[in-house]
Amino acid sequence: MADEVNGLNGGEEEAPTLETVDLDSSALESDGGRAPVLSFQREEEEEEDSDQDEPPSKGGGGAPTAPTGGATGPVFVSGPEGTRQHKKQTRSISETTSSIKDWSITHMKMTRQVLSEQFGRATRTVDPDLEARVAAIRDTQKKYNNLTSLMGQLRFHMESFLNTQTSLAEHFGFLSVRCPELHTEFTFNSITQKRLAHNGKKLLAAMNYFIANVYTVSSKAIEDTLTTAKSYESVRLLHDAYRTDLEAAQKVASVNQSASAAAKVTALQEQYDKHRVRYDQLRKDLDIKLKLLDENRLKVMQKHLVLLNNGFAAYFSGSNETMENIMEEFRERLRDNVFTNDPPAWLEELSESQQESAEPDSSKATRRQLNST
C-alpha cells in the first residue's frame, strides 16, 4: 500500500533505471571466489572510475604505466611526453642523416683531389720546409723503433746470460761443499760469478730504463706530432679541393654570366675561405709541435744515452775490478794452500814431457841454463 501511495503522489522519487542499477553478486559467491559483478553505468562514470584506479604519473602527462604482467612489448606514449619524444627522435635522425651527408661529400672531394693530383689534373699546395721536417720525423721514428727492437734483443740475451751465470754460481757453491779437496777453487769461482751477475743486473736495469724512455718518445711524443701531420694533410686536401672547385666555377662564371653561376661562386668562395683559415691554423700548430718535439727529443735522448753509456762502462769496469780483486785473493790463497806443495799429478807430468819433446834444441839448452842458474 505504501508503494501505491507513493506512486499516486506524483512520482516524487523516480524509479531506478538501467544506467544506475548495480547488481551486486554477493549472494552468488561460489567456493570462496566472487562471481563477476554486472554494472550498468554511464560511459562518463566508467572513465572517471578508470582514471581514479590508475596511479598518477611523474610527469603529470597522460602516459600509462608499464604493464606488470608477463607480456612484453613496446609501450606507446601518448600526450605531451609522446610528442616530445617523437620530436627528439626526428631531430636525432635528421642530425645523423646530415652528418652522413657531410662526411660523404667531404671524403668524395678528398678522393677526387687525390686522384686529380696523381694524374696531374690538379695542383697541390706545397710547404717544402714543413713537409721535409715531417718526413725527417717519420724516418726518426722508424730508426727509434729499430733501436728499441735491437736493445730489447740485447736485453733478452743479457737476461738469459745473467740467469745462466747465477745458476752457475749456485752450482759452484754446491760443488764446493760436496768436494772438500776442491773447496777453495769452487768457492772462488762461485764468488766470481755472483759478483759478475750482480754487476750485470745493474746494467740490465739501465737497459730497461733506456728502452722504456725511447719507446715513450717514439710512441707518444713523435706519434702525437705525426697525428697532427695527418690532420694537416687531410685539411690540405680539402682546402685544395675547394680551391679547385672555386677555380672551375670562376671559369664557368666568366663565360656564362648568370645569377646562378655567380651564386655558386659566392658559396664556393665562402667554403674556400673557411677551409683556408683551418689550413693556416693547422699549419701553424704543426710547426709549433715540430719545434717542441725537436727540443724535447734532443734533451731526453742526450740524457738517456749518457745513462746507458755509464751503465755499460760501470758494468765492464766494475767487472774488471772485481776480477782483479778475486784473482789476487785467489793467488794468495793458493800460496797458502797445502795442495800446492803436493807432487804434480801424472797428467801434469805428461803435459810437461810433451811440451819438452816439442821444444827445439836451442830452447831446451836455454831452459837448462836458466834452471842451472
JOVEN-V921250 format. One record per helix or strand of 2 or more residues. SS is the DSSP state (A for helix, B for strand). FROM is the first residue (numbers start at 1). TO is the last residue. Records with the same first field share a line. If there is no record, write none. Layout:
SS = FROM-TO  FROM-TO
This chain:
A = 2-8  26-28  43-53  80-118  128-178  180-255  259-336  338-341  346-358  361-372
B = 22-23  38-39
